[in-house]
Amino acid sequence: PVQRTLFEVFREHNDKCARLSGTDMAPATVQRYGTSLKHTQDFVWETYHKKDILLDEVSRQFVEDYEFWLKTSKKCCHNTATKYLKNFKKIIRIALAKGWMKNDPFLEIRFSLDKVEPDFLEDSEIRKLISKEIDIPRLGQVRDIFVFCCFTGLAFSDIHGLGKEHIVEDSNGVRWIRKGRQKTKIMCNIPLMEVPLKILEKYSTNEYCRKHGVLFPVLCNQKMNAYLKELADICGIKKTLTTHLARHTFATTTTLAKGVPIETVSKMLGHTNIETTQIYARITNEKIRKDMEVLAGKLDAML
């Protein structure tokens, strides 16, 4: 039988993913598999000086060396390196299932992610973003989309494909986002508050949006994150702004810290279980201050 090569199988897998992009697979996932292939190719070239290798040449040592290379040459943190290895493992699983490989190089290798406390913006930082006068159009657009996500909890893949058909009005005249999440297909029902409504209005006549049938002129995730770093500098925000930080901000500062029940937040975020939402159920400094003010009032009344 003809022996298959690693990158032949990897490319076939990625081609199938690309065809499923936007239907069964989030565009960001497709992009990550593309990056994963590129990293693996770079590793094989730098380590073995080969453009491709046979599947049976992928050993346990290969996997361990690849992890080390990701963490040193690519400077990936533990969790990022682990995600790339998981992508790579999927390709190996396909090869094993098809009988193209004899030995599983991932046998007895267990992946674990380090626990990361999701960062978020406080109310004062959101106000800085909203009130800042920005005269560079691309940064203004990125700011608007980021703020919109801070008040709706939409993930990047969901804001990317947001269209008129996802905005519905109820019998009380309240407008809602009603959209299945790209990642889980779970339906999100998010009432639109004043800030996101104003931002929607601002882009209602945007030429790009009209032409492409979307509500916002969303750039690719990499560009968005690069411009968000510029935005943080301009606004004097010390945190690393990313598209996903807006979702964390909605969960923490916009909703939970204001007393919105966790079940309601979980539903709006489109989480499959409430445990996922509990990551955000941390108390913000603002909430501590307000709770202590209430306590101080009660203590004063006693004296």
WOGI-V976439 format. One record per backbone hydrogen bond with DSSP energy under -0.5 kcal/mol. CO is the residue of the C=O (numbers start at 1). NH is the residue of the N-H. E is the energy in kcal/mol with one decimal. If there is no record, write none. Layout:
# WOGI-V976439
co->CO nh->NH e->E
co->CO nh->NH e->E
This chain:
# WOGI-V976439
co->4 nh->55 e->-2.0
co->5 nh->9 e->-1.7
co->6 nh->10 e->-2.3
co->7 nh->11 e->-2.5
co->8 nh->12 e->-2.0
co->9 nh->13 e->-2.3
co->10 nh->14 e->-2.4
co->11 nh->15 e->-2.5
co->12 nh->16 e->-1.9
co->13 nh->17 e->-2.2
co->14 nh->18 e->-2.4
co->15 nh->19 e->-1.6
co->16 nh->20 e->-1.1
co->17 nh->20 e->-0.7
co->17 nh->21 e->-0.7
co->18 nh->21 e->-0.7
co->20 nh->23 e->-2.3
co->20 nh->24 e->-1.0
co->20 nh->25 e->-1.8
co->25 nh->22 e->-3.1
co->26 nh->29 e->-1.0
co->26 nh->30 e->-1.8
co->27 nh->31 e->-2.3
co->28 nh->32 e->-1.9
co->29 nh->33 e->-2.1
co->30 nh->34 e->-1.7
co->31 nh->35 e->-2.3
co->32 nh->36 e->-2.5
co->33 nh->37 e->-2.2
co->34 nh->38 e->-2.0
co->35 nh->39 e->-2.7
co->36 nh->40 e->-2.2
co->37 nh->41 e->-2.6
co->38 nh->42 e->-2.5
co->39 nh->43 e->-2.6
co->40 nh->44 e->-2.5
co->41 nh->45 e->-2.4
co->42 nh->46 e->-2.8
co->43 nh->47 e->-2.5
co->44 nh->48 e->-2.5
co->44 nh->49 e->-0.6
co->44 nh->50 e->-0.9
co->45 nh->49 e->-1.3
co->53 nh->6 e->-3.0
co->54 nh->57 e->-1.8
co->55 nh->58 e->-1.9
co->57 nh->59 e->-1.0
co->59 nh->63 e->-1.8
co->60 nh->64 e->-2.4
co->61 nh->65 e->-2.9
co->62 nh->66 e->-2.5
co->63 nh->67 e->-2.3
co->64 nh->68 e->-2.1
co->65 nh->69 e->-2.5
co->66 nh->70 e->-2.5
co->67 nh->71 e->-1.9
co->68 nh->72 e->-1.7
co->69 nh->73 e->-1.1
co->69 nh->74 e->-1.7
co->70 nh->76 e->-2.6
co->77 nh->81 e->-2.6
co->78 nh->82 e->-2.4
co->79 nh->83 e->-2.0
co->80 nh->84 e->-2.1
co->81 nh->85 e->-2.2
co->82 nh->86 e->-2.1
co->83 nh->87 e->-1.9
co->84 nh->88 e->-2.2
co->85 nh->89 e->-2.5
co->86 nh->90 e->-1.6
co->87 nh->91 e->-1.1
co->88 nh->92 e->-1.7
co->89 nh->93 e->-2.7
co->90 nh->94 e->-2.0
co->91 nh->95 e->-2.1
co->92 nh->96 e->-2.5
co->93 nh->97 e->-2.5
co->94 nh->98 e->-2.0
co->95 nh->100 e->-2.6
co->95 nh->101 e->-0.8
co->96 nh->99 e->-1.0
co->103 nh->105 e->-0.8
co->104 nh->107 e->-1.4
co->106 nh->109 e->-2.6
co->108 nh->110 e->-0.7
co->116 nh->118 e->-0.7
co->122 nh->125 e->-0.5
co->122 nh->126 e->-2.0
co->123 nh->127 e->-2.4
co->124 nh->128 e->-1.8
co->125 nh->129 e->-1.9
co->126 nh->130 e->-2.5
co->127 nh->131 e->-2.7
co->128 nh->132 e->-1.2
co->132 nh->134 e->-0.6
co->133 nh->135 e->-0.5
co->135 nh->137 e->-0.8
co->136 nh->139 e->-0.7
co->136 nh->140 e->-2.3
co->137 nh->141 e->-2.4
co->138 nh->142 e->-2.0
co->139 nh->143 e->-2.5
co->140 nh->144 e->-2.3
co->141 nh->145 e->-2.4
co->142 nh->146 e->-2.4
co->143 nh->147 e->-2.9
co->144 nh->148 e->-2.4
co->145 nh->149 e->-1.9
co->146 nh->150 e->-1.7
co->147 nh->151 e->-1.2
co->148 nh->151 e->-0.5
co->149 nh->152 e->-0.6
co->149 nh->153 e->-2.8
co->155 nh->158 e->-0.7
co->155 nh->159 e->-2.2
co->156 nh->160 e->-2.2
co->157 nh->161 e->-0.8
co->159 nh->162 e->-1.2
co->162 nh->215 e->-2.4
co->163 nh->166 e->-2.0
co->164 nh->167 e->-1.9
co->166 nh->168 e->-0.6
co->166 nh->178 e->-3.2
co->168 nh->176 e->-3.4
co->170 nh->173 e->-2.0
co->174 nh->170 e->-2.7
co->175 nh->192 e->-3.0
co->176 nh->168 e->-2.5
co->176 nh->178 e->-0.6
co->177 nh->179 e->-0.5
co->177 nh->190 e->-2.5
co->179 nh->188 e->-2.9
co->181 nh->185 e->-2.4
co->186 nh->181 e->-2.6
co->188 nh->179 e->-1.6
co->188 nh->190 e->-0.5
co->189 nh->191 e->-0.5
co->190 nh->177 e->-2.9
co->191 nh->193 e->-0.6
co->193 nh->197 e->-1.9
co->194 nh->198 e->-2.3
co->195 nh->199 e->-1.9
co->196 nh->200 e->-2.5
co->197 nh->201 e->-2.3
co->198 nh->202 e->-1.9
co->199 nh->203 e->-1.2
co->200 nh->203 e->-0.6
co->201 nh->204 e->-1.4
co->203 nh->206 e->-1.3
co->206 nh->210 e->-2.3
co->207 nh->211 e->-2.4
co->208 nh->212 e->-2.2
co->209 nh->213 e->-1.1
co->209 nh->214 e->-1.6
co->216 nh->218 e->-1.8
co->220 nh->224 e->-2.6
co->221 nh->225 e->-2.6
co->222 nh->226 e->-2.0
co->223 nh->227 e->-2.7
co->224 nh->228 e->-2.3
co->225 nh->229 e->-1.3
co->226 nh->230 e->-1.2
co->227 nh->231 e->-2.4
co->228 nh->232 e->-2.4
co->229 nh->233 e->-1.7
co->230 nh->234 e->-2.4
co->231 nh->235 e->-2.4
co->232 nh->236 e->-0.6
co->232 nh->237 e->-3.0
co->233 nh->236 e->-0.9
co->236 nh->238 e->-0.6
co->239 nh->241 e->-0.9
co->242 nh->245 e->-0.6
co->242 nh->246 e->-0.8
co->243 nh->246 e->-0.7
co->243 nh->247 e->-0.6
co->244 nh->248 e->-1.8
co->245 nh->249 e->-2.3
co->246 nh->250 e->-2.2
co->247 nh->251 e->-2.1
co->248 nh->252 e->-2.5
co->249 nh->253 e->-1.1
co->249 nh->254 e->-2.1
co->250 nh->255 e->-1.2
co->251 nh->256 e->-1.6
co->252 nh->257 e->-2.9
co->255 nh->258 e->-1.2
co->255 nh->260 e->-2.1
co->256 nh->259 e->-1.7
co->261 nh->265 e->-2.0
co->262 nh->266 e->-2.6
co->263 nh->267 e->-1.8
co->264 nh->268 e->-2.2
co->265 nh->269 e->-2.5
co->266 nh->270 e->-0.8
co->266 nh->271 e->-2.2
co->267 nh->270 e->-0.5
co->273 nh->276 e->-1.0
co->273 nh->277 e->-0.7
co->274 nh->278 e->-1.6
co->275 nh->279 e->-0.5
co->276 nh->279 e->-0.9
co->277 nh->280 e->-2.0
co->278 nh->281 e->-0.9
co->280 nh->282 e->-3.1
co->284 nh->288 e->-2.0
co->285 nh->289 e->-2.6
co->286 nh->290 e->-2.5
co->287 nh->291 e->-2.7
co->288 nh->292 e->-2.4
co->289 nh->293 e->-2.0
co->290 nh->294 e->-2.1
co->291 nh->295 e->-2.2
co->292 nh->296 e->-3.0
co->293 nh->297 e->-2.2
co->294 nh->298 e->-2.0
co->295 nh->299 e->-2.7
co->296 nh->300 e->-2.7
co->297 nh->301 e->-1.9
co->298 nh->302 e->-1.2
co->299 nh->303 e->-1.3
